């Protein structure tokens, strides 16, 4: 009888121990998940430098959240999101891509807003000898063989370039000279390497290097407003932190960084 009582006591003690340990492990697991959250931010390539500087500043405010960036052309990012690629926040370099995602009901309602604006500029290699390039019209000069622009089918900078050249009456005339790039940073690289005589890029990209020089800031009358909308995506697994990061991008801390790189903040 005593043996049975002892056995029962031992079994109950073991059960209590297992339940206690299991509960503690579950709590630890949940706490770990909450305190080691990762956000995937899909952002236009032209934001690379500014956002890379902002990430550690955000970590100072929210050390439990890790930011992972996915930089590409806005069109490529749009297609990724539409195809179900994981992402929490989207920052586009044009309204067009964000509009299409909104029409497909892929954004969290009320989270979309215009974050930044930019300018389009004409650049040439900094070490180029006299190429005669001083404005859009001079791109017709026979000495200008290659003009780098983003592919207008997917790169917003290329779409703005096409609009500007079309309104200037130059688009069709210059077609044989175009070198199309997958994103605006690649456009910049073509000019830096001397593989293009001129290019149309954002002012913020031109500011990242001393290997190109700006010869003209394109009139805003020649193209659509260059805006950078941001929104939280519906397929985000952590919409609370995604909203928080999106709001942080409008903080004074983040605005200071964006201005440093030449963006105008909304």
N, C-alpha and C positions, 0 to 999 in steps of 0.2 A: 504493500500500500504506500509506504514511504517512498519506494523507488518510483512508483507512478507519479506521485506528487512532485518529486524532484525532476522527473522527465518532463512533466507538463510545465513546470516552472522554467526549465531550461529552454524548451521550445518557444514558450511565450516571450522569454527574454530575447531569444534570437530573432523572433518575428518583429518585436519592437525595435531591435537594433537595425535590422534590415530596412524597416519602414523609415526609421529616422535618417539613416544614411542616404537612402534613396531620395527622400524629400530634400535633404540638403544638397545632393548632387543635382536634382532637378532645378532647385532654386539657383544654384551656381551657374547651371547651364543657361537658364533664362536671363540671369544677370549679365552673363558674358555676352549673350546675344544682344542685349540692350546696350551694353557699354562698349561694344566693339562693332558698331554699325559701319557699313561701307555704302557710300553713295557713288553711283556712276553718273558722271556729268558728260553728256555728249555736246560738244561745243565746236563752233566754227573755227577753222584753223587760224584765222587772224587773231583769235583771243589767246593763243598759246602762251605767250610770255606773261601777259597780265594775270591770267588765271593760275599759272604755275606759281606766281608770287603771292597770290591771294590764298592758296591752299594752306600754307603753314600759319597764316594769320587767322584763318577760320579754326584751325586746330587748337590755337591758343584759347579761343573762346569755347570750343566744343571738342575737347581732347578725345572724346569717345567715338568721334565720327571720322572715318577715313574717306578721303576724296580720291576717286580714280577717274581720270579724264580720258575721254575718247575724242581726239581731235581729227577732223576731216572736213571736206567741203559740206556745206549745209544740205545740199541735195543728196549726197551719199548718206549722211546721217539720217535724213528723212526716210530714205528707203530702208535703212537698217531698223528704224523704229517701227515702220509699217510692217516689216517682216518679223517682228517680235523680239528683236535683239534687246537684251536687258539694258535699261537706262532709267534713271530717276528724274533727271532734269535735262532739258534741251535748251540750248542757246543758239539761235540761228543768226546769220549775218544778213538776213532779209526777211520781210514779212511773208513772202510767197510760200516758203516751206512750212512756216508755222501755220499759215492759213489752211493749207491742205491737210495738215495733221488735225487741226481743229474741226474741219469739215468732216473728218472721219471719226470724230469723237474720241480722240486719243489723248486729249489734254484734260487735266483736272480743272473743272470749271472755277473761274475766279482767280486762277494763278498766273494767267498770261498778262504780261505788261511789257512795254518797251523799256529796255535797260540802258542802251547806249546808242550813239550815232557816230558816224565816221565821215571822212571825205575821200574822194577818188583823186589820185594824182598820176601825172605822167612822169616816169623816171627813165633815166639812162644810166649806163655804167659810169661810175665816178671817175674812172681813169680813161674814159673814152676820149679820143682825139675829136676834133670838130666833126660832129655828125650832122650838124645842121638842125637837130631836133630841139625846138624851143616851145612848140605848142602842137595841138592836134593836127592842124593843117600841114605842118612841116613833116608829118609822117609820110606824106606823098613823095617826098624827096627820093630820088633814085638811089641815094647813098644808104637809105634805110632799107635793109633786106629782110629783117625779121622783127616782128612785133609780138611780144608775149602777152597773152591775156588768159584769164580763166575760161574754161569751157563753159559757154553760156547755158548749156543744157543742164548743168548741175552746180556751177560755181557762181554764187551771187556777184562776186567782183567782176566776173566775166559778163554777167547779165547787165550790170551797170555800165561796163565798158561798151557793150553792144549798143545800149540805149544812147550813150553819149556820142559814139561814132556815127550812129544812124542819124541823130538830130543834127550833127555837124555835116552831114552829107558825104561821109567818108567810108561807111561800113563796106559797101560792095566794092568800092574802088581798091580798098586795102586787103581784101580777102586773101590774095595769093601770099601775103606777108605774114599771116597769123601763125603763131605757134601756140597751140592750146595746151593748157596745164590742168591737172586734176584738182588743184586748190591754189589759193592765192599765194601761199608760201612757196610753192613750186614756181609760180610766175616770177617771184622775186629772185629765186635761185638762178633762173635762166639769165636774168640781167647781171647778177653778181658774177656769174661765170663767164660773161661775155658771149653767151649763146643767143642773145637777143640784143638788138640795137636800142630797143625802147620797150616799155611795158606800162600797163595801167594796173595799179595796185592801190590799196588803201594807204592813206597817210600814216596810219599806225604801223604798217609793215615797213614803209620806207624809213621810219624812225629807228628801226631795230638794227640797221646796218650802216656802215660808212662806205660801203662799196657801191652804192647808187646815189644819185642826186636827183632831187625833184626839180623839174623844169617848168611844170605847170600844175596848178591846183584847178581841177575841172569845175566849171560852174555848175552849181546845183540845179540850174535850169535845164541842164542837158540830160538829167537822169532822175529816176525815182529817189525819194529820200532813203539814205542808207541808215537803216535802223536795225538794232539787234534785240529782237524780242526774246524773252525767257519765259518758260512755263514748266510746271511739274507734270510728269507724264502719268497717265492712268495705270500703266503697268508697273509703276514704282512699288517696290515691296516695303518701302519706308517713307510714306508720304509726309509724315511729321517732320523728319529730318530734312527731307527734300524741300519742303516749304521753308524751313528755317534757313537752309543754305541759300535758297533763292532770295529771301529777304536780306540776308547778310550782304549779298552783292550790291544792295542799295545803301549799305551803311557808309558812314564817313570814312571808315578804314578802307573799304573796298574802292570807294570813289576816288580816294587819293591815288591808289595804284592805277586805276583806269586812266585818270588824267595824266599821270606820269608817262603813259604809253601813247598819249595823244587822242584818246577817246573823249567825246563829249558825253557827259552823263545826263540822264533824263531826270 
